[in-house]
Amino acid sequence: MTWALLLLSLVFILYWLFVYSEGAYLGKHAVIGLYDWAASRYDRIKNIYPQDDAEHLALPLLENLSHVTEPLILDVATGTARLPLALLRQWHFHGRVIGLDLSRSMLGVAQKRIHNQSHRASLIRQDAMVLPFPNQRFDAVTCLESLEFLPRPGDALREMVRVLRPGGQFLISNRVGVDALFFPGRVHPTAALEQDLARLGLTEVQSRPWQVHYTLIDARKPAPTATSAPSQNPDE
């Protein structure tokens, strides 16, 4: 009985480490390796539907960017280019989108999906901890289903805010509900993440439900004023 219980516990731990938490507790290279391995079937695993991505991701983002004629958008941890594709499918999107990721295989799948849109979309293999862009470069920065897998999410958030232009739009997701219980120390309540974004100087921070285990958090980077106080770093 004891051996059976130990074996069952070991199977559960391995399943949690490699499948449920997708290598998040095994380090960056484990996460990259697992995404490389699953890249060709990632969209099927996630049950991604283009119409849902248009309704919940692309259209709200473009509405918030309606004042920008040709917005430049950065999608951090782009994976198979889910968000770039959702944007490119909208007839009224006339800007450009850059997708950034560390998984070569995920980027390979993404490249095949956007190959006929190379004049409007590009992909970069780069760590989210150090974004290779100057300050205030993008009209919008997004990061979906990824913060819980980054080794230092606070650093990634600061980098994303750094490259966002004043008046620019910020969009991230946060794992919630029962699913979040399987990511101890990696996932925080949405209210706490909203406070982190406010400490980074973002305003108009609002949350909305998305999928089963996520909320989306929208925010804006305000234009600087003479009386603006310096922002603080969020606690990681």
JOBELQUI-V106569 format. One record per pair of residues at least 12 apart in sequence whose C-alpha atoms are under 8 Angstrom apart, sorted by the first residue. I is the first residue (numbers start at 1). J is the second residue. D is the distance in Angstrom with one decimal. If there is no record, write none. Layout:
i:I j:J d:D
i:I j:J d:D
This chain:
i:16 j:182 d:7.8
i:18 j:34 d:7.8
i:20 j:182 d:7.7
i:21 j:182 d:7.1
i:21 j:183 d:6.8
i:22 j:34 d:6.8
i:22 j:149 d:7.9
i:23 j:149 d:7.8
i:24 j:148 d:7.2
i:24 j:149 d:5.0
i:24 j:150 d:7.5
i:24 j:151 d:8.0
i:27 j:151 d:7.2
i:28 j:149 d:7.9
i:28 j:150 d:7.2
i:28 j:151 d:6.7
i:31 j:149 d:7.2
i:32 j:102 d:6.7
i:32 j:103 d:5.4
i:33 j:103 d:7.6
i:35 j:103 d:6.5
i:35 j:105 d:7.5
i:35 j:106 d:6.8
i:36 j:103 d:5.8
i:36 j:104 d:6.6
i:36 j:105 d:4.8
i:36 j:106 d:6.2
i:37 j:105 d:7.6
i:39 j:80 d:7.6
i:39 j:105 d:5.8
i:39 j:106 d:5.0
i:39 j:109 d:6.9
i:40 j:105 d:7.8
i:40 j:106 d:7.7
i:40 j:109 d:6.8
i:42 j:80 d:7.9
i:43 j:80 d:7.7
i:50 j:86 d:6.7
i:53 j:82 d:7.9
i:53 j:83 d:7.4
i:53 j:86 d:6.0
i:54 j:86 d:5.6
i:54 j:87 d:7.5
i:54 j:90 d:7.9
i:56 j:210 d:7.3
i:57 j:83 d:7.2
i:57 j:86 d:7.4
i:58 j:83 d:7.1
i:58 j:86 d:5.6
i:58 j:87 d:5.2
i:58 j:90 d:7.7
i:59 j:87 d:7.9
i:59 j:90 d:7.9
i:61 j:169 d:7.7
i:62 j:93 d:7.4
i:64 j:169 d:7.0
i:65 j:139 d:7.8
i:65 j:140 d:8.0
i:65 j:168 d:7.9
i:65 j:169 d:7.2
i:68 j:139 d:8.0
i:69 j:94 d:7.1
i:69 j:95 d:7.4
i:70 j:93 d:7.6
i:70 j:94 d:5.3
i:70 j:95 d:4.0
i:70 j:96 d:7.2
i:71 j:94 d:7.4
i:71 j:95 d:4.6
i:71 j:96 d:6.5
i:71 j:138 d:7.7
i:71 j:139 d:5.6
i:71 j:140 d:7.5
i:72 j:95 d:5.8
i:72 j:96 d:5.0
i:72 j:97 d:5.8
i:72 j:98 d:7.9
i:72 j:138 d:5.3
i:72 j:139 d:5.4
i:72 j:140 d:6.8
i:73 j:95 d:7.8
i:73 j:96 d:6.3
i:73 j:97 d:4.6
i:73 j:98 d:6.2
i:73 j:138 d:5.7
i:73 j:139 d:5.9
i:73 j:140 d:4.8
i:73 j:141 d:5.8
i:73 j:142 d:7.8
i:74 j:97 d:5.8
i:74 j:98 d:4.9
i:74 j:99 d:6.1
i:74 j:100 d:7.5
i:74 j:138 d:6.6
i:74 j:140 d:6.3
i:74 j:141 d:4.8
i:74 j:142 d:6.3
i:75 j:97 d:7.3
i:75 j:98 d:6.1
i:75 j:99 d:4.8
i:75 j:100 d:6.2
i:75 j:141 d:5.9
i:75 j:142 d:4.8
i:75 j:143 d:5.8
i:76 j:99 d:6.2
i:76 j:100 d:5.0
i:76 j:101 d:6.5
i:76 j:128 d:6.6
i:76 j:141 d:7.4
i:76 j:142 d:6.0
i:76 j:143 d:4.9
i:76 j:144 d:7.7
i:77 j:99 d:7.2
i:77 j:100 d:5.4
i:77 j:101 d:4.5
i:77 j:102 d:7.4
i:77 j:128 d:7.3
i:77 j:143 d:6.3
i:77 j:144 d:7.3
i:77 j:146 d:6.4
i:78 j:99 d:5.1
i:78 j:100 d:5.5
i:78 j:101 d:5.7
i:78 j:143 d:7.4
i:78 j:144 d:7.7
i:79 j:100 d:7.9
i:79 j:101 d:6.3
i:79 j:103 d:7.5
i:79 j:106 d:5.2
i:79 j:107 d:6.3
i:79 j:110 d:6.9
i:80 j:106 d:5.3
i:80 j:107 d:6.2
i:80 j:108 d:7.9
i:80 j:109 d:5.7
i:80 j:110 d:4.2
i:80 j:111 d:8.0
i:80 j:113 d:7.9
i:81 j:99 d:6.6
i:81 j:107 d:7.8
i:81 j:110 d:5.0
i:81 j:113 d:7.6
i:81 j:114 d:7.8
i:84 j:97 d:6.1
i:84 j:98 d:7.6
i:84 j:99 d:7.0
i:84 j:121 d:7.3
i:85 j:113 d:7.8
i:85 j:114 d:7.1
i:88 j:117 d:7.9
i:88 j:120 d:7.9
i:95 j:120 d:6.9
i:96 j:120 d:4.7
i:96 j:121 d:5.6
i:97 j:120 d:6.5
i:97 j:121 d:4.9
i:97 j:122 d:6.7
i:98 j:121 d:5.7
i:98 j:122 d:5.0
i:98 j:123 d:5.7
i:98 j:124 d:7.4
i:99 j:121 d:7.7
i:99 j:122 d:6.3
i:99 j:123 d:4.7
i:99 j:124 d:6.3
i:100 j:123 d:5.8
i:100 j:124 d:4.8
i:100 j:125 d:5.8
i:100 j:126 d:6.1
i:100 j:127 d:8.0
i:100 j:128 d:7.7
i:101 j:123 d:7.9
i:101 j:124 d:6.5
i:101 j:125 d:5.1
i:101 j:126 d:5.7
i:101 j:127 d:6.8
i:101 j:128 d:7.5
i:102 j:125 d:5.1
i:102 j:126 d:5.4
i:102 j:127 d:6.0
i:103 j:125 d:7.3
i:104 j:125 d:7.2
i:107 j:123 d:7.1
i:107 j:125 d:7.6
i:111 j:123 d:7.3
i:128 j:156 d:5.7
i:128 j:159 d:7.6
i:129 j:152 d:7.3
i:129 j:155 d:5.8
i:129 j:156 d:4.8
i:129 j:159 d:6.7
i:130 j:156 d:7.5
i:130 j:159 d:6.6
i:131 j:159 d:6.4
i:131 j:160 d:7.6
i:133 j:163 d:6.6
i:134 j:163 d:6.2
i:135 j:162 d:5.5
i:135 j:163 d:4.5
i:135 j:164 d:7.1
i:135 j:165 d:7.7
i:136 j:162 d:6.2
i:136 j:163 d:4.3
i:136 j:164 d:4.6
i:136 j:165 d:3.9
i:136 j:166 d:7.0
i:137 j:163 d:5.2
i:137 j:164 d:5.9
i:137 j:165 d:5.9
i:138 j:163 d:6.1
i:138 j:164 d:5.0
i:138 j:165 d:5.6
i:138 j:168 d:7.2
i:139 j:164 d:6.2
i:139 j:165 d:5.7
i:139 j:167 d:7.6
i:139 j:168 d:4.6
i:139 j:169 d:6.4
i:140 j:164 d:6.4
i:140 j:165 d:7.7
i:140 j:168 d:5.3
i:140 j:169 d:4.5
i:140 j:170 d:5.7
i:140 j:171 d:7.8
i:141 j:160 d:6.5
i:141 j:161 d:7.9
i:141 j:164 d:6.4
i:141 j:168 d:8.0
i:141 j:169 d:6.6
i:141 j:170 d:5.2
i:141 j:171 d:6.4
i:142 j:170 d:5.9
i:142 j:171 d:4.6
i:142 j:172 d:5.6
i:143 j:171 d:6.5
i:143 j:172 d:4.8
i:143 j:173 d:6.8
i:144 j:171 d:7.9
i:144 j:172 d:5.4
i:144 j:173 d:5.1
i:145 j:172 d:7.9
i:145 j:173 d:5.8
i:145 j:174 d:7.1
i:145 j:175 d:7.6
i:145 j:214 d:8.0
i:146 j:173 d:7.8
i:147 j:173 d:7.8
i:147 j:174 d:7.5
i:148 j:175 d:7.9
i:148 j:183 d:7.5
i:148 j:186 d:5.2
i:148 j:187 d:5.9
i:149 j:186 d:7.7
i:152 j:236 d:7.7
i:153 j:236 d:7.3
i:154 j:234 d:6.7
i:154 j:235 d:7.4
i:154 j:236 d:5.4
i:158 j:200 d:7.1
i:158 j:233 d:7.7
i:161 j:200 d:7.4
i:161 j:221 d:7.7
i:164 j:221 d:7.2
i:165 j:221 d:7.0
i:166 j:221 d:5.2
i:166 j:222 d:5.2
i:166 j:223 d:4.6
i:166 j:224 d:7.1
i:167 j:220 d:6.2
i:167 j:221 d:5.1
i:167 j:222 d:5.0
i:167 j:223 d:5.6
i:168 j:220 d:5.7
i:168 j:221 d:5.4
i:168 j:222 d:7.6
i:169 j:218 d:7.4
i:169 j:219 d:6.1
i:169 j:220 d:4.7
i:169 j:221 d:6.6
i:170 j:218 d:5.7
i:170 j:219 d:5.0
i:170 j:220 d:5.7
i:170 j:221 d:7.5
i:171 j:216 d:7.0
i:171 j:217 d:5.7
i:171 j:218 d:4.8
i:171 j:219 d:6.5
i:172 j:216 d:5.9
i:172 j:217 d:5.4
i:172 j:218 d:6.9
i:173 j:214 d:6.3
i:173 j:215 d:5.6
i:173 j:216 d:4.4
i:173 j:217 d:5.9
i:174 j:187 d:7.4
i:174 j:190 d:6.6
i:174 j:214 d:5.4
i:174 j:215 d:5.4
i:174 j:216 d:6.4
i:174 j:217 d:7.5
i:175 j:187 d:6.5
i:175 j:213 d:5.6
i:175 j:214 d:4.4
i:175 j:215 d:6.6
i:176 j:189 d:7.2
i:176 j:190 d:7.5
i:176 j:213 d:5.3
i:176 j:214 d:5.3
i:176 j:215 d:6.8
i:177 j:213 d:6.1
i:177 j:214 d:8.0
i:178 j:213 d:7.8
i:179 j:213 d:6.1
i:180 j:213 d:7.6
i:190 j:207 d:7.8
i:190 j:215 d:7.7
i:194 j:206 d:7.8
i:194 j:217 d:7.6
i:195 j:234 d:7.9
i:196 j:233 d:7.6
i:196 j:234 d:4.8
i:196 j:235 d:7.3
i:197 j:219 d:7.9
i:197 j:234 d:7.4
i:199 j:231 d:5.7
i:199 j:232 d:5.1
i:199 j:233 d:6.1
i:199 j:234 d:6.0
i:200 j:231 d:5.3
i:200 j:232 d:5.7
i:200 j:233 d:5.8
i:200 j:234 d:6.7
i:201 j:221 d:6.8
i:201 j:222 d:7.7
i:201 j:230 d:7.8
i:201 j:231 d:5.1
i:201 j:232 d:7.5
i:202 j:219 d:6.1
i:202 j:220 d:5.5
i:202 j:221 d:4.8
i:202 j:222 d:6.7
i:203 j:219 d:5.8
i:203 j:220 d:5.3
i:203 j:221 d:6.2
i:203 j:222 d:6.6
i:204 j:218 d:7.5
i:204 j:219 d:5.2
i:204 j:220 d:5.9
i:205 j:217 d:6.8
i:205 j:218 d:5.6
i:205 j:219 d:4.3
i:205 j:220 d:7.1
i:206 j:218 d:5.3
i:206 j:219 d:6.4
